[in-house]
Amino acid sequence: MDMKTRRRLNIYALVAFAVCCGLVFAGARQTQSAQQPRPQQKQRDKTKPGDEKQDKTDPGQIKTVTVNVRLPVTVTDKNNRFVVDLKETDFEIAEDKTPQAIVSFQPQSNLPLDLAVLMDTSTSVRPKLKFEKDAALTFLETMLKSSQDRALFATFDSQVELHQDFINRLDLLTQAINEVKAQGGTKMYDAIYSICEEKMMTRTPGRRYAMVVITDGADTESERNLKDAIDIAQRSETTVYVISTESGGFFGAQLGLVDRKEDKDLKRLAEETGGRVFFTADMAELGKSFDGIARELRSQYLIAYEPTNANYDGKYRQVEVKLPKRKDLRTRTKKGYTAVPPRATSAPR
């Protein structure tokens, strides 16, 4: 075989080898591709616009939801002493005059507490701000006895500011309170609304919610009004206690004559949510007011019922708690609530 023929055969052999290698490599890639899962494509909504699942609820009606209504209830005798030894069978509850079955009954003195302290820091409180700070700190020291109790501190003037979120550490609360200064106007209703909406709507089972508002006068700059503040407090199950440091209101309160519109509004805010209003004639009375709130919060009952009317239609419902067998005692709790679904934070306006 001459040199030329041998070279031609070598070229043919190389070509054949290359073709075989190519076929093997292609087969291996096809096999690997078949074995490996394809990357998942982003799933698209295959539902056509006309086929979408729509809420069948009438726009003018809110869906039926089952939610228990919880009532912090204070019971006192004719001498205003707290009564703490009652049983579930002593109580009767009515909603819009319809009897309701109690589903939970707990003496509240040992339940964990979430307490919001809101302090008026408008310009007018500057002369008494130092004493208000000291009294608030003494109050918090009294209330945060259990490691499960928490408090937050917020102020309101021309702005609403949360200085310290819920915490059990008195040192951080002390630092937050000591740093505030007096300035600007008064946005009390905005403060109550925003704190209730953002911090008190969780309704954690086994916890109770209370708010103490320290102010010296009327709201001057809020976008929200008294009705809004009462509504959000009732729906968040927050009992509101108000301490007025405006001395002019004290004597009228002592005589049962609260004549100023500002005093009447504060009284309504507290009573509609199940709390009390304290008019302090002087700074000595402020400490007594805080002490009264502390004793009351440790002397309540927490009663829950499932409303027989499960249609949350945005209407207001009156609540009444009675002690039919104990006519000598008085009960105090929130006077009602607006029936909106628990996920909603704003009532119809």
Phi and psi in degrees as a GROMACS rama.xvg file:
@    title "Ramachandran Plot"
@    xaxis  label "Phi"
@    yaxis  label "Psi"
@TYPE xy
-75.4221  169.62  ASP-2
-62.12  -36.145  MET-3
-67.6777  -42.4883  LYS-4
-66.1913  -41.9375  THR-5
-61.2732  -38.3739  ARG-6
-65.7061  -39.2241  ARG-7
-64.9364  -40.6905  ARG-8
-65.6894  -37.4714  LEU-9
-63.2121  -40.0763  ASN-10
-63.8737  -42.9163  ILE-11
-61.4482  -40.7145  TYR-12
-65.0416  -40.4551  ALA-13
-64.9188  -40.7433  LEU-14
-63.8672  -43.9273  VAL-15
-62.2539  -40.8618  ALA-16
-63.881  -41.901  PHE-17
-64.0619  -39.8968  ALA-18
-63.8414  -43.4659  VAL-19
-62.2565  -43.7693  CYS-20
-62.3137  -39.8012  CYS-21
-63.2677  -42.5346  GLY-22
-64.2433  -41.2917  LEU-23
-64.6063  -43.8727  VAL-24
-64.7965  -40.5613  PHE-25
-65.5133  -39.8178  ALA-26
-65.8778  -38.4621  GLY-27
-65.1726  -40.3196  ALA-28
-65.6743  -38.1294  ARG-29
-66.1619  -39.4058  GLN-30
-65.763  -43.0775  THR-31
-63.8004  -39.9751  GLN-32
-64.1283  -37.018  SER-33
-70.4309  -31.1162  ALA-34
-79.455  -34.1273  GLN-35
-81.0578  138.066  GLN-36
-69.7598  142.841  PRO-37
-72.2531  146.375  ARG-38
-58.5879  136.428  PRO-39
-69.2556  131.346  GLN-40
-81.1803  150.628  GLN-41
-62.9503  120.655  LYS-42
-69.2957  129.771  GLN-43
-99.5089  153.926  ARG-44
-74.0423  108.403  ASP-45
-82.0506  -3.33976  LYS-46
-74.4921  125.715  THR-47
-73.3308  154.626  LYS-48
-52.2893  -36.9483  PRO-49
-76.7494  -16.2527  GLY-50
-101.899  1.34161  ASP-51
-61.4914  143.91  GLU-52
-72.2315  121.705  LYS-53
-115.033  150.125  GLN-54
-68.2853  120.175  ASP-55
-79.019  -3.38652  LYS-56
-67.2709  135.359  THR-57
-59.3689  132.628  ASP-58
-53.5943  -27.6309  PRO-59
-87.3318  4.077  GLY-60
-134  143.781  GLN-61
-101.1  143.457  ILE-62
-57.2818  151.571  LYS-63
-71.7268  128.016  THR-64
-132.885  148.627  VAL-65
-107.677  112.133  THR-66
-138.944  131.508  VAL-67
-76.7665  142.881  ASN-68
-97.1997  125.8  VAL-69
-106.353  135.392  ARG-70
-124.31  113.546  LEU-71
-75.2645  120.611  PRO-72
-118.684  127.286  VAL-73
-104.321  132.899  THR-74
-122.031  129.1  VAL-75
-130.314  158.233  THR-76
-95.0231  -171.882  ASP-77
-67.7966  -16.7865  LYS-78
-99.7398  14.885  ASN-79
63.2023  24.7945  ASN-80
-89.7831  142.093  ARG-81
-72.885  139.436  PHE-82
-109.723  118.912  VAL-83
-121.945  10.2918  VAL-84
-113.541  24.0631  ASP-85
-82.3267  159.881  LEU-86
-109.848  165.906  LYS-87
-57.1683  -37.9075  GLU-88
-68.296  -12.4075  THR-89
-78.0935  -18.0122  ASP-90
-102.056  146.533  PHE-91
-131.707  138.609  GLU-92
-122.731  138.548  ILE-93
-131.119  139.692  ALA-94
-119.662  119.581  GLU-95
51.1269  41.5489  ASP-96
69.7868  8.25018  LYS-97
-99.6376  124.482  THR-98
-58.1653  142.187  PRO-99
-123.169  144.91  GLN-100
-86.6638  130.068  ALA-101
-74.4473  128.377  ILE-102
-107.509  -14.6356  VAL-103
-152.654  138.278  SER-104
-141.588  120.782  PHE-105
-139.836  129.291  GLN-106
-62.1522  129.674  PRO-107
-89.9881  -5.0518  GLN-108
-61.1121  -27.2318  SER-109
-104.606  1.43572  ASN-110
-78.1222  143.321  LEU-111
-58.8011  146.659  PRO-112
-119.794  133.709  LEU-113
-106.704  113.772  ASP-114
-118.083  124.773  LEU-115
-104.815  124.881  ALA-116
-107.833  118.181  VAL-117
-113.656  123.087  LEU-118
-116.187  131.103  MET-119
-71.9256  119.827  ASP-120
-119.606  30.7862  THR-121
-70.0875  167.568  SER-122
-56.4636  -34.638  THR-123
-67.9479  -16.9316  SER-124
-92.6184  -0.36583  VAL-125
-52.4876  -43.2332  ARG-126
-63.4767  -25.8294  PRO-127
-115.542  10.404  LYS-128
-63.5712  -39.6893  LEU-129
-60.8134  -44.7151  LYS-130
-68.8302  -36.3076  PHE-131
-61.8479  -40.8585  GLU-132
-61.528  -47.4156  LYS-133
-62.4568  -42.4115  ASP-134
-66.6048  -39.0518  ALA-135
-64.5795  -39.3042  ALA-136
-66.9748  -40.902  LEU-137
-62.2281  -40.2336  THR-138
-62.6302  -46.6605  PHE-139
-65.0417  -37.5197  LEU-140
-61.9533  -35.0847  GLU-141
-71.3577  -39.1569  THR-142
-80.0137  -34.0157  MET-143
-88.1455  53.2855  LEU-144
-76.6864  -40.0913  LYS-145
-90.2279  147.548  SER-146
-68.3328  -15.1978  SER-147
-89.7239  -12.9802  GLN-148
-78.131  142.707  ASP-149
-134.476  155.976  ARG-150
-141.201  150.712  ALA-151
-122.461  160.015  LEU-152
-131.01  126.735  PHE-153
-136.069  156.485  ALA-154
-125.441  160.244  THR-155
-141.01  130.873  PHE-156
-139.708  -115.758  ASP-157
-79.1399  -9.44353  SER-158
-131.5  158.269  GLN-159
-106.974  124.235  VAL-160
-133.34  128.147  GLU-161
-90.1811  111.345  LEU-162
-87.6347  -34.0233  HIS-163
-147.501  120.827  GLN-164
-72.7333  176.687  ASP-165
-53.6028  127.89  PHE-166
-160.42  161.096  ILE-167
-104.644  2.58658  ASN-168
-92.7495  112.727  ARG-169
-67.0695  -29.4943  LEU-170
-65.4341  -39.8169  ASP-171
-72.1223  -36.1873  LEU-172
-65.777  -39.6602  LEU-173
-61.256  -45.2726  THR-174
-60.7646  -43.0081  GLN-175
-64.4227  -42.4345  ALA-176
-68.255  -41.1137  ILE-177
-67.121  -22.459  ASN-178
-85.2179  -13.1084  GLU-179
-76.9593  151.381  VAL-180
-129.598  160.332  LYS-181
-91.7496  132.2  ALA-182
-169.412  154.203  GLN-183
76.8434  -164.982  GLY-184
-90.117  -150.453  GLY-185
-135.708  114.317  THR-186
-114.387  62.4735  LYS-187
-67.2172  -48.8548  MET-188
-64.7886  -38.3264  TYR-189
-62.0838  -39.2694  ASP-190
-64.9991  -46.6741  ALA-191
-60.5763  -44.5772  ILE-192
-64.5336  -48.857  TYR-193
-67.0072  -39.3443  SER-194
-68.5984  -42.113  ILE-195
-62.7246  -44.4591  CYS-196
-67.9605  -41.9411  GLU-197
-90.5379  -25.1938  GLU-198
-121.77  -18.2452  LYS-199
-114.816  6.90054  MET-200
-92.5986  3.32799  MET-201
-70.0668  -32.4195  THR-202
52.7276  48.0294  ARG-203
-64.8508  125.686  THR-204
-55.8773  136.642  PRO-205
84.1296  1.97112  GLY-206
-113.533  157.654  ARG-207
-125.381  155.705  ARG-208
-127.89  130.956  TYR-209
-143.288  154.347  ALA-210
-135.396  135.894  MET-211
-115.522  121.671  VAL-212
-110.64  121.807  VAL-213
-107.383  116.846  ILE-214
-146.782  161.057  THR-215
-114.157  4.03778  ASP-216
179.886  -156.196  GLY-217
-79.3115  154.591  ALA-218
-70.9562  135.079  ASP-219
-120.097  -18.3891  THR-220
-134.753  3.93562  GLU-221
-70.0011  148.003  SER-222
-81.5968  -33.0884  GLU-223
-80.7079  164.704  ARG-224
-123.556  -176.909  ASN-225
-58.4508  -44.315  LEU-226
-60.9919  -41.983  LYS-227
-61.8763  -42.4137  ASP-228
-64.6698  -43.0379  ALA-229
-64.3624  -43.7649  ILE-230
-61.2323  -48.4017  ASP-231
-68.2319  -33.5395  ILE-232
-67.6349  -41.7204  ALA-233
-64.8414  -42.9409  GLN-234
-71.8454  -28.6985  ARG-235
-89.8266  4.68574  SER-236
58.1209  40.2824  GLU-237
-103.954  121.743  THR-238
-83.9808  124.841  THR-239
-105.374  125.629  VAL-240
-110.521  134.271  TYR-241
-118.632  131.485  VAL-242
-113.986  112.639  ILE-243
-94.0856  122.856  SER-244
-95.4364  12.7989  THR-245
-82.5901  109.135  GLU-246
-62.1064  -26.2337  SER-247
-65.022  -19.4304  GLY-248
-85.0689  -13.5936  GLY-249
-68.6006  -50.6291  PHE-250
-64.762  -37.6998  PHE-251
-63.7822  -38.5173  GLY-252
-66.8921  -39.524  ALA-253
-63.0084  -32.923  GLN-254
-92.5631  1.93491  LEU-255
78.4696  14.7581  GLY-256
-118.5  92.5597  LEU-257
-101.487  95.1386  VAL-258
-91.9751  -34.3969  ASP-259
-66.2242  141.729  ARG-260
-59.7027  -39.8933  LYS-261
-59.5404  -42.0474  GLU-262
-66.3232  -41.1836  ASP-263
-64.4973  -38.2746  LYS-264
-66.3448  -41.0113  ASP-265
-64.8507  -40.3815  LEU-266
-63.5534  -43.0511  LYS-267
-65.7504  -42.1176  ARG-268
-56.2194  -45.5244  LEU-269
-70.3617  -49.1434  ALA-270
-67.4119  -36.9169  GLU-271
-67.4562  -23.2714  GLU-272
-102.221  2.21471  THR-273
93.989  4.72024  GLY-274
-100.122  -158.251  GLY-275
-137.584  158.677  ARG-276
-113.575  139.364  VAL-277
-119.987  124.646  PHE-278
-102.576  116.622  PHE-279
-100.731  115.97  THR-280
-71.414  -29.4087  ALA-281
-149.841  177.122  ASP-282
-67.2515  -25.5913  MET-283
-64.7068  -34.3695  ALA-284
-69.1694  -25.0045  GLU-285
-62.8885  -44.4523  LEU-286
-62.2583  -38.7458  GLY-287
-65.3466  -35.6085  LYS-288
-64.2378  -45.8272  SER-289
-60.6179  -40.1591  PHE-290
-63.8953  -39.0809  ASP-291
-64.3323  -40.0216  GLY-292
-64.9725  -43.7444  ILE-293
-60.3585  -43.8486  ALA-294
-66.7332  -37.9975  ARG-295
-67.473  -42.701  GLU-296
-63.0199  -24.2653  LEU-297
-91.3494  3.8827  ARG-298
-125.85  18.7325  SER-299
-99.8398  169.854  GLN-300
-113.092  147.843  TYR-301
-113.539  112.242  LEU-302
-117.717  133.733  ILE-303
-123.417  145.914  ALA-304
-141.257  154.66  TYR-305
-99.8338  115.419  GLU-306
-58.8001  136.374  PRO-307
-68.4421  -27.1911  THR-308
-91.0078  101.693  ASN-309
-93.5201  10.3192  ALA-310
-92.4495  104.019  ASN-311
-84.1549  87.8141  TYR-312
-102.224  9.99899  ASP-313
81.1522  8.14544  GLY-314
-93.8183  156.332  LYS-315
-81.4414  139.264  TYR-316
-124.97  133.452  ARG-317
-85.564  140.191  GLN-318
-120.791  137.371  VAL-319
-136.365  132.905  GLU-320
-115.345  126.493  VAL-321
-122.964  157.036  LYS-322
-122.544  81.1374  LEU-323
-60.3067  -27.8472  PRO-324
-94.5741  -4.04116  LYS-325
-129.457  72.95  ARG-326
-66.4772  -15.8376  LYS-327
-82.5162  -4.96857  ASP-328
-110.784  156.803  LEU-329
-119.6  143.529  ARG-330
-113.542  151.513  THR-331
-141.063  127.788  ARG-332
-155.267  -176.731  THR-333
-66.3944  148.947  LYS-334
-86.9918  -6.08688  LYS-335
166.129  -169.601  GLY-336
-162.042  159.8  TYR-337
-91.6008  126.555  THR-338
-83.0037  85.0759  ALA-339
-118.05  154.939  VAL-340
-57.5517  149.976  PRO-341
-62.3407  -25.8073  PRO-342
-74.1808  -18.9225  ARG-343
-82.7493  142.842  ALA-344
-113.428  -11.3803  THR-345
-123.131  126.544  SER-346
-75.9005  157.349  ALA-347
-56.7165  138.494  PRO-348
